[in-house]
Amino acid sequence: MRNLILNVSNGIHSVTRQIAVFAVALMFVTVMIQIVARYVFSQPPVWTEDVARYAMVWTGLLGATLSFKSRSDATLMDSVFPARPHFMGLVSEIIQSTAILTFILPVVYFCFMGLRGGFAKGYLARQSGLTADTLGIPMVWISVSVPIAMIIILIHLAARWAGDAGDSQQGAQLD
């Protein structure tokens, strides 16, 4: 089971990195199209700003999962307190895990469920009724990035519990 969790976490990390790189490239290309069209042709397309914005949303949320996996995120208490004995490291991990779960579990829950229960009132259900004005796509395709990122972080947290070091050496091996 331990190896399964670690392999799933590593596989998701690899795929997430590729999608995040694509989103950054997409954001760059659309911004460059916007700049050239605006300053050279004086007629910027209306869709480039939204594509760049939505690519930035996906990049930011996927980037958060990448930094969480590699432990390059801002870690709770590690930068404040000096090195401590092993048992204090365990206490720190418990506090970090509790903080992560306290934030992420309600976010995931309310993405699917409303305040009074029911799927019809959840965040994603409410977003499915909206459409991006310039692109004509349902906003749920942008909004789904939130629960996806949160679920990926939960998987990476399970991998931490299973013994995943998540250091920069491991990140280099995935490239």
C-alpha positions in Angstrom: 0.0 0.0 0.0 2.9 2.3 0.8 4.5 1.9 -2.6 1.1 2.4 -4.3 0.6 5.7 -2.5 4.1 6.9 -3.3 3.8 5.8 -7.0 0.5 7.5 -7.4 1.8 10.7 -5.8 4.9 10.6 -8.0 2.9 9.9 -11.1 0.5 12.8 -10.4 3.4 15.1 -9.7 5.0 14.3 -13.1 1.7 14.9 -15.0 1.0 18.0 -13.0 4.4 19.4 -13.8 3.8 18.9 -17.5 0.3 20.5 -17.4 1.7 23.5 -15.4 4.5 24.0 -17.9 1.9 23.9 -20.7 -0.3 26.5 -18.8 2.7 28.8 -18.4 3.6 28.5 -22.0 0.0 29.1 -23.0 -0.1 32.2 -20.7 3.1 33.5 -22.3 1.9 33.0 -25.9 -1.4 34.6 -25.3 0.1 37.6 -23.6 2.6 38.0 -26.4 -0.3 37.8 -29.0 -2.1 40.5 -26.9 1.0 42.8 -26.8 1.7 42.5 -30.5 -1.9 42.9 -31.5 -2.4 45.9 -29.3 0.8 47.8 -30.0 1.5 46.8 -33.6 -1.9 46.4 -35.1 -4.0 48.4 -32.6 -6.6 45.7 -32.5 -6.1 43.2 -29.7 -8.3 40.1 -29.7 -10.8 39.9 -26.9 -10.1 36.3 -26.0 -6.3 36.6 -25.1 -6.8 38.3 -21.8 -9.2 35.6 -20.5 -7.1 32.7 -21.8 -4.0 34.2 -20.1 -6.0 34.8 -16.8 -7.4 31.3 -16.8 -4.0 29.8 -17.6 -2.6 31.8 -14.7 -5.2 30.3 -12.3 -4.3 26.8 -13.4 -0.6 27.5 -13.2 -0.9 28.9 -9.7 -2.9 26.1 -8.3 -0.9 23.4 -10.0 2.3 25.2 -8.9 1.1 25.0 -5.3 0.8 21.2 -5.6 4.3 21.0 -7.1 5.8 23.0 -4.3 3.9 21.1 -1.7 5.2 17.8 -3.1 8.8 19.0 -3.2 8.5 20.7 0.2 9.6 24.0 -1.3 6.4 25.5 0.1 6.5 27.8 3.1 6.6 25.1 5.8 4.9 25.8 9.1 7.3 26.3 12.0 10.5 25.1 10.2 11.8 28.5 9.6 10.9 29.9 13.0 12.4 27.3 15.4 15.9 25.9 15.4 16.6 22.2 14.7 14.9 19.9 17.2 15.0 16.3 18.3 13.2 13.7 16.2 10.1 13.5 18.4 9.6 17.3 17.9 9.8 16.7 14.2 6.9 14.4 14.5 5.0 17.0 16.5 5.7 19.5 13.8 4.5 17.1 11.1 1.3 16.5 13.1 0.7 20.2 13.4 1.4 20.8 9.7 -0.9 17.9 8.7 -3.7 19.2 10.9 -3.4 22.7 9.5 -3.4 21.3 5.9 -6.5 19.1 6.6 -8.3 22.0 8.4 -8.0 24.1 5.3 -8.3 21.6 2.4 -11.1 19.3 3.6 -13.7 22.1 3.8 -12.6 23.5 0.5 -13.0 20.1 -1.2 -16.4 19.5 0.6 -17.9 22.8 -0.4 -16.7 22.4 -4.0 -19.2 19.6 -4.3 -21.7 20.3 -1.5 -23.7 23.4 -0.6 -24.0 25.0 2.8 -27.2 23.1 3.6 -26.2 20.0 1.7 -27.0 18.9 -1.8 -24.8 18.9 -4.9 -26.9 21.5 -6.6 -25.6 24.3 -4.3 -21.9 23.4 -4.3 -19.3 25.7 -5.8 -18.8 23.6 -9.0 -22.6 23.3 -9.5 -23.0 27.1 -9.2 -20.1 27.7 -11.6 -21.5 25.2 -14.2 -24.4 27.7 -14.9 -22.0 30.5 -15.7 -20.2 31.0 -19.0 -17.0 32.9 -19.8 -18.1 35.9 -21.8 -15.3 36.1 -24.3 -14.6 32.4 -24.7 -18.1 30.9 -24.4 -16.9 28.0 -22.3 -18.6 27.0 -19.0 -16.8 28.5 -16.0 -16.7 25.1 -14.4 -13.7 24.3 -16.6 -11.7 27.0 -14.8 -13.3 26.4 -11.4 -12.5 22.7 -11.3 -8.9 23.6 -10.8 -9.6 24.3 -7.2 -10.8 20.9 -6.1 -8.2 19.2 -8.4 -5.4 21.1 -6.7 -6.7 20.4 -3.2 -7.2 16.6 -3.9 -3.6 16.4 -5.4 -2.3 18.0 -2.2 -4.2 15.5 -0.1 -2.6 12.7 -2.2 0.8 14.2 -1.6 0.1 14.5 2.1 -0.8 10.8 2.2 2.6 10.2 0.5 4.3 12.2 3.2 2.7 10.0 5.8 3.9 7.0 3.8 7.4 8.3 4.0 7.9 10.4 0.9 10.8 12.7 1.6 9.7 15.1 -1.1 13.1 16.8 -1.2 14.6 18.5 -4.3 16.6 15.4 -5.1 13.4 13.4 -5.7 12.0 16.3 -7.8 15.2 16.1 -10.0 14.7 12.4 -10.5 11.2 12.9 -11.9 12.5 15.2 -14.7 
